[in-house]
Amino acid sequence: MIITGASSGIGEACAFEFAKRGANVVLAARQYVKLCELTQQISDRYKVKCLAVQTDVSVEEDCKQLIQQTISTFGQVDILINNAGISMRALFKGLDLEVLKKVMDINFWGTVYCTKYALDELLNRGGSVVGVSSIAGFKGLPGRTGYSASKFAINGFFESLRTENLKNNLHVMVACPGFTASNIRNVALNNSAQPQGESSMDEGKMMSSEEVAKRIVDGVVKRKRLLVMTGQGKLTVTLQKFMPAFLDKLVYNHFKKEKDALIR
């Protein structure tokens, strides 16, 4: 199985959780040294086979090589977890469009590239492909135009892929964590496409990456189609369907309370 964005956060936690349950794992990310350290830890702890592949998912050829190297090493791909992602925090009016391009290249196109090159193997084995999306893929969030757009795109991509392969035994799952304690907000892009360096939210009140990983692995085992992981997330999805204007106000009021708020 393959996990992108495996050097930290949800991806790292997924690698440990899948290995704990006996899976051989391929860890993909740009930080090759960190990946090698993690593969050593995982193989020592759980006695499974691990492979580190340096991958920039925004580069199509990297994604192709990731899949080919996995097949060369293990002979198959059963599960693909498209987890690699980046966030942003800037109002659309004042941002450099490079911000949206970077976010879409990593979040959306990275998912498309990896899924494209793994698809034949996944179809042959009745495997699972997972997109780690977000509640921001159901409700656009202020200051996150590019992030929300990328997650809406991922949701639509996997909805179409699932329907196309309804008779092919391909398991397609969209996983939507709520706010998760990780470094994603620290490296979120500001209006000039540079990491903002500091989280604007209280990380201590968020779900842990380990808990998210457990739910993703359980979802793969049960071949779920959608995971919305928090009560706040489920409420957001419901209100977006039935009371979208009311939800606009709730979301606005929530985000104007964040640290160094972008909206007043």
RAZIVEN-V667362 format. One record per residue. RES is the residue in one small letter. OMEGA is omega as a letter, one per 30 degrees, with the letter a starting at -180 (none if undefined). Layout:
RES:OMEGA  RES:OMEGA
This chain:
m:a  i:l  i:l  t:a  g:a  a:a  s:a  s:l  g:a  i:a  g:l  e:l  a:l  c:l  a:l  f:a  e:l  f:l  a:l  k:a  r:l  g:a  a:l  n:a  v:l  v:a  l:a  a:l  a:l  r:a  q:a  y:a  v:l  k:l  l:l  c:l  e:a  l:l  t:l  q:l  q:a  i:a  s:l  d:a  r:a  y:l  k:l  v:l  k:a  c:l  l:l  a:l  v:l  q:a  t:l  d:a  v:l  s:l  v:a  e:a  e:l  d:a  c:l  k:l  q:l  l:a  i:a  q:l  q:l  t:a  i:l  s:a  t:a  f:l  g:a  q:l  v:a  d:a  i:l  l:l  i:l  n:a  n:a  a:a  g:l  i:l  s:l  m:l  r:a  a:l  l:a  f:a  k:a  g:a  l:l  d:a  l:l  e:l  v:a  l:a  k:l  k:a  v:l  m:a  d:a  i:a  n:a  f:a  w:l  g:l  t:l  v:a  y:a  c:a  t:l  k:a  y:l  a:a  l:a  d:l  e:a  l:l  l:a  n:a  r:a  g:a  g:a  s:l  v:a  v:l  g:l  v:a  s:a  s:l  i:l  a:l  g:l  f:a  k:l  g:a  l:a  p:a  g:a  r:a  t:a  g:l  y:l  s:l  a:a  s:a  k:l  f:a  a:l  i:l  n:l  g:l  f:a  f:l  e:l  s:a  l:l  r:a  t:l  e:a  n:a  l:a  k:a  n:l  n:l  l:l  h:l  v:a  m:l  v:a  a:a  c:l  p:l  g:l  f:a  t:l  a:l  s:l  n:a  i:a  r:l  n:a  v:l  a:a  l:l  n:a  n:l  s:l  a:l  q:l  p:a  q:l  g:a  e:l  s:l  s:a  m:l  d:a  e:a  g:a  k:a  m:l  m:a  s:l  s:a  e:l  e:l  v:a  a:l  k:a  r:l  i:l  v:l  d:l  g:l  v:l  v:a  k:l  r:l  k:l  r:a  l:l  l:l  v:a  m:a  t:l  g:l  q:l  g:l  k:l  l:l  t:l  v:a  t:a  l:l  q:l  k:a  f:a  m:a  p:a  a:l  f:l  l:l  d:a  k:l  l:a  v:l  y:a  n:l  h:a  f:l  k:l  k:a  e:a  k:a  d:a  a:l  l:l  i:a  r:none
